[in-house]
């Protein structure tokens, strides 16, 4: 018998039929003797519909009122799911984020969880009830409804699991786990039985859309075992947990990529203290996030400075960089929106040399030129031309043998 927190996303509860399927799955878990807390998102499309209504009324609605509106999407789902459970003779109770006192800061539309009062949920669990909680939302110290931003239901589930000291937090979605890379790009991609928090964080930050970064950070901080599972087919999914001794065996766990990159270069600016700040200061002040950075110093006491931003920020960043170049006396400003980033991720990099050189050779053998390189303890990222995305991912997937059979499924189940 275990305490399990399950989260179902918008696709998983996108219709009455699918809500009924979730209820059936929950009843089976309850029959096995498990205590169960279920966190749900709004039904698929509901949040966008509510946003559309808001913008028909006001072009820039106040954050507080927008949160009041958007929070109703999850309220519909928790009520319907609780009804479905009760109709099956399973005691259930639904709560909004405020009712279970998920305390957040007051940053409307992007609030962060500060504390959760779990006593009410524990009492209901002790009474044999399944507790259904609205994801994505909370309440600030003044009693105002807040929302956590897109994907906030993942964070709600992990935070509840941490507060309740749950045995596992299960994230149900439309995929059956975390794969070595996107199967739509590399058909030979395989599902991972297990991956570390660190690896999942890197995969998420490099473009993998399976889990929200904030949820993985929360799980890693509080040591909450996470499992990614499919809502539509049975299987063991992928367990995300702390690193153990066996994990050193895998050199590379996966390949992530990001299509939303853009590159900018300012050339010929004076090589002097403060030049990096003078270049990136205005970019930061405009709330534009910078990803990779490369600086090259020339023999003529000038420097070239290249960095990447999200593609949506390219035009604004180019405008700011052009102004900076004028002020600093730079030679040229250039940019390119047709680039992508590919990253190798694996804790095995810590104890094995030659990963980067093997990556570079695999790309070179396919005639793929590398524009920028960034590394961390368990990641190597490169920027290449957009047209080489599929070729690059497939070449690396093959070079590192990621399509080969890993551990037998029974062995994976035995370990977890």
N, C-alpha and C positions, 0 to 999 in steps of 0.2 A: 504494500500500500504506500502510495507516494502522493505528495502535493504537487500538482502540475498546473502551470499557467499556460493556457493556449491562446494564440492570437490568430484571428481569421481576417484577412484583408477584404477589400471591397469586391474583388472578383469572386471570392469564396462565399460571400453572402449577397451576391448580386441579384438574386431573385428569391421568391418564396420557396421554390423548389430547392434551391441551394441552401437556404436557411434550414429547411427540413432535413437536408443531408447532414448539416453540421450538428443538428440536434440528435440525429441517429448516432453519429460518431461519439458525441458527448455521453450519451446514455450507455454506450458500450464501455467507455472508460470508467464510468461510475459503477457499472456492474462488476468491473475488475477490482473494485474496492478503493479506487483512487479518489482523493479530494480534488476538485476541479474549479479553477477560476478561468473564465473565458473573456478575453478582450476582443472587441469587434470594431471594425471600421464602418463607415457609412457604406451603404450599398453602392456598387460601382456606378459612377456617373452622377451621384447625388451631390457631392461637394461642388463639382463644376456647375451643376444646375443652380445651386444656391448662389454661387459666385456670380453667375449670369444674371440672376434676379437682382442681386445687390447693385450690379453695375447699370442695370436698367433704371434704378432709382437714383443712384449717385455715382459719379465717375470715380471718386476717391472716397469710399465710405470710411467712417471712423473705425479704427481698429477694434475698439471695444464692442461696437454694434455688430461688426463683421463676425467677431468671435461668438456673440450670442446667436447669430444666424447659423453659422457653420456647425456649431455644436449640436444642432437639432438633427443632423444627419445620422450621427451615431445613436442618438436617443431613439430613433425609429428602429434601428437594428436590434438594440438590446431588448426592447419591448417585444418585438416579434420573435426573437430567439427564445426568450423566457416563456412566452406563450407556447411555442413549439415543444419546449421541454416539459412544461406542465401538462400539455395535452397527452404526452407519453407517460404520465404518471410520475414524472421526475420532479421533485421539489426544486424550484429555481427562483431567484430574485435578481432583478436588474437594478443597476445603479449608474448614475452619471458620474463623471469625474469629481464633481463637487460633492456629491453625496458620500463618496468614500474618502473625501478630503485629500485629493491629490493636490497638494499645495505647490503652486508655481510662483515665479516672479511675475511682474506686471507687464512684461514685454508682449503685448497683444500680437497675435498671429505667428509668433515664434518664441513662445514662453518656454522656460526651462523648469523642470521639476526640482523642487527643493526638499520636499518631505512627503511621506504618505502615512496616514493613520490607518493601520491595518486591523484594529480591534474589531470593527464592525464586520469585516469580511471573515475574520477568524470565528466569530460567534456563529455566523451563518454556516460556515463549513462544519463547525462542531454540531450543528443541528441537522446535518445531512443534506444541505442545499448546494446546488451548483450556483455559483455567483457569476453573473454576467455584467461586465463593466464596459462602459463606453471608452474607447481609446481616443487619443488625439486631443484630450481636453483635461482641464483642471480648473482650479480656482485660486485667485491671489489672496493676499492677506486682507484685502478690503471686501472680499466676497464677490469680486467680478469674475465672470466666466472667462477663461483664457483657452487658447488652442496652441498646440505645440509645433505647428508647421507640417508640411507635407511629410507623410511617413511617420507621423508622431505616434501612431497606434503601436508600432514596434517598440518605441521607447516606453510607452505606458505599460506594455506587457512585461518588459524586462524590469522596469522599476517596481512593479507589483511583485514580481518573482523575488526580487532582492528584499523587499520589505517583509514579505511573508516567509522568507527563507525556503522557497520552493525547491524541490528536487530537480526540476527542469522547466525551462521555458520553451515551448514549442511554437514555432512560427509557421503557420499554414499559408501556403501561397499557391500560385499556378505552376510552379516548378517543383520537382521532387527532390531538390537538394542543391548544393553548391557544386558546380562543374569545373573541370580543369580550365575551360574557357567557354565562351558562348557557343552552344551547339549549332546555332544558326550560321555561324561563321566557320566552325570546324566540326563537321559531322562526327568525327572520331572522338570528340570530347567525352569524358566519362565522369560520372558522379563520384565525388569524394566521400568516403565513409566518415572522415574526420578531418578537421582543420583547426588551427589554433586561433585564438582571438587576434593575435598580432597579424597573422596572415589574412584573416577576414577583413581586418581594418584596412590593410594595404589594398586588398582586392576592391573593397568598397570605394576607397579614395581614388583608385585608378580607373573607376568606371563601372565596376560590377554593380548591378542594380538589385541584387537579391535581397540585401538587407540595408537598412539605413545606418549610416556611420555612427550617429548618436546612440543608437540601440546597442551596437557592438561595443562602443566605448563604455557604456553603462554596464553591460554584461561582464566585460573584462575587469572593470574596476571593482565590482562586487562579487566576482567569481561565480556568476550565474551560468550554468551550462545551457547553451542554446542549441536547438535542433530545428533545422529547416526541413519541412515536409510538404507533400502535395495534398491539397484538399480533395483532389479528384481520383487519386489512386493510392493504394496501400504501398508501404515500403519503409525502410529504416531511415531515409533521409540522410542529412549530413549533421553530425554533431560538431559544434564549435565550443571549444573548451581550452583549458590551460595546456601548455606544452608538456609533454612527457618524454621519457627517454626514447621511446620507440620512434618518435617523430623525426629524429635526426636522420633516419634512413632515407626519407624523401628529399631529394635535392630541391626540386621545384614542385610546389603544390598546384599552381595555376598561372594562367596568363590572362591579365586584364587589359582592357583597352578603352580609350576615351576618344570619341569622335568630335567632342565639343571644344577642341583646342584651337588657338590662333597664336601665331608667333609675330613678335615685333622686334626690330633691331634699330638702335640708334648708333651711328658710326662716327668716329672721329671727334669725340668730345674730350676735353682735357683730362689727362690722368692725374687726378689730385684727390686729396682726402675729401670725402663728402659727395663725390660724384654719384655714387650709387643712391644715396638718399635724395639728391637733387633730381634724379631720374624717377625713382619709384615713389617719392613723397607725394607728388600730385596724383599718381595712380591710386595710392592708398587712400588719400583724402577723398577721392571720388568713389570709395567703397568698391573698388575693383580688386578682386583677389588675383594675386600673381602665383603661378605654379613653379615652373622650372626657370632657372636663371643661369646664364653663362656670360662671363666677362673676359675679354681678351685684350691684353695690353700690347700696343704696337711699339715699334722702335722709334717712332716720332713723337713719343710722349703723349700719345692719344690712346683712347680706349674705345672698343666696340662693346656694346652692352645688348644682350639678347634675352628676352623673357617671353613666357607664354601666359595667356589669359583665357578665360572662357570666351568662346566664339561670339556670344551675345554682347560681350563688352569690347569687342575689337574696334568698332568705329569710334567709340568714346576714347579708348586708350590711344588710338592713333592720333586723334585730335590733340590730346594732352601731350603726347610725346613730340609731336611736331612743334608745339609751343615751347617745350623744354629744350628742344634742339636749337631753336632760334635764340633762346636766352643763353645757352651754353656754348654756342658757336659750333655745333656739330656739323658734319659734312652731309650726311644723309639720314633719312628715316625710311625704313622699309618694313613691309608686313606681308603675311601670308595666312590666309584662312583655310587653305587646303592642306592641312597637316593633321596628323593623329598621333596619339601616344600609345605605345605598347609597353607593358610592364611584366617582367617575370617576378613571381612572388614565391618565397619558400624559406622556412626556418633553417633548412639544410645549408643555406648559403653561409651561415655562421661558421661552419666547420669544414667547408669544402672550397678549395681554390679553383679558379678557372671558369666560373659560371659566366662572368661577363664576356670573356674572350670567346667562349663557345657560342654565346648569343650573337656576338658581333660576326663571327664566321658564318653562322647559319644565315644571317641576313645578307652578308656579302656574297655568299654563294648564289643567292637569288637576285643579285644586282640591286639590292635595296640600300640606298645611301642613308646614313645616320646624320641627322642635323644637330641633335642635342642629346646629352646623356646625363642622367641623374641616378645616384645610388643611395641606398640606405643599408642597414645591417642585413635586411632580409628582402631587398627589392632592387632590381635594376630596371630603369625606365629609359626608353629612347623615343625621340620624336622623328617621324619619317613622313614622307608624302602620303597624303590621304589615299591615293590610288593603290598603295601597297598594303592596306590594312589586312585583307583576307590572306594574301600571299604571305605576309610577315607572320601572322598568327599561326597559320598552318605550318610554315617552315619551323618555327620555334616549337610548336606542339610535337612535331615529328622529331626534331633534334634532341629534345629532352625526354623522349619516350613516354609522353603523358597519355598516349592512347593505350599503352600496354596495361594488362590486367594488374591491378594493385593487390591488396589483400583480399582473400576470399571473404565473401559477404558474411559467412558464419564467424570468421575470425573477428571481423569488425564488430558484429553484434556481441560477441563474447567479451570484447574489451570495454564496451560501453553499456 
